[in-house]
């Protein structure tokens, strides 16, 4: 797979969900994981407990049960139809999905039955990060996973070329149609068409989305007078202060540089 395709996948899904997508999509993420973003991908170094002596205690995010969908800004069109003549009832029936990818590297991402966890003792974790930063002991570019989203079913497809067409077969209860077929309990199988460059068909129990926080330097807090005053240079503002803030792989990447 070309080196830039992970970045394209991450950018597309993050733009649609406002969260960091796991790469590869089956990669497992846990609260308190510590690492760096390198070329858009999370590189795990350890945990807050193993590296810095603070255990991340989980708690459920209240009222956070939902589904997430990305179709590269409408560049993936979905057509579905069920098997003809299937009687209503609990028995599974085959249905098919036809996917049209309108541009190269278009992404289809669909996750259902989602629920999220966050760090309950986030104040202790952030206090430890700030103290280490003040002591010049917080490694440059390090981030902490502070929220993870679990999904009962996740489907991911990414095409290689424009105008590709993929047909999938779903095993689902009669009456299930449309987007719900993407995460059918009976699973999906390839039925024909182009071979997508990336595929993950109706996988269960994944953590496809997460959030991270890192140490960010602000010249002024955004609620203070003078925040980013026009005409004021960084030198005139001084060294600034370091805060814990949510970051992403798009703005917080160490690239090929040494992160130690």
TAQUI-V39794 format. One record per run of one state. SS is the DSSP state (2 for helix, 1 for strand, 0 for the rest). FROM is the first residue (numbers start at 0). TO is the last residue. If there is no record, write none. Layout:
ss={SS SS}
from={FROM FROM}
to={TO TO}
//
This chain:
ss={0 2 0 1 0 1 0 1 2 0 1 0 1 0 1 0 1 0 2 0 1 0 1 0 2 0 1 0 1 0 2 0 1 0 1 0}
from={0 4 17 19 21 32 38 40 47 52 57 70 75 82 91 101 106 119 121 134 142 158 163 173 177 183 187 193 197 218 233 237 240 247 252 253}
to={3 16 18 20 31 37 39 46 51 56 69 74 81 90 100 105 118 120 133 141 157 162 172 176 182 186 192 196 217 232 236 239 246 251 252 259}
//
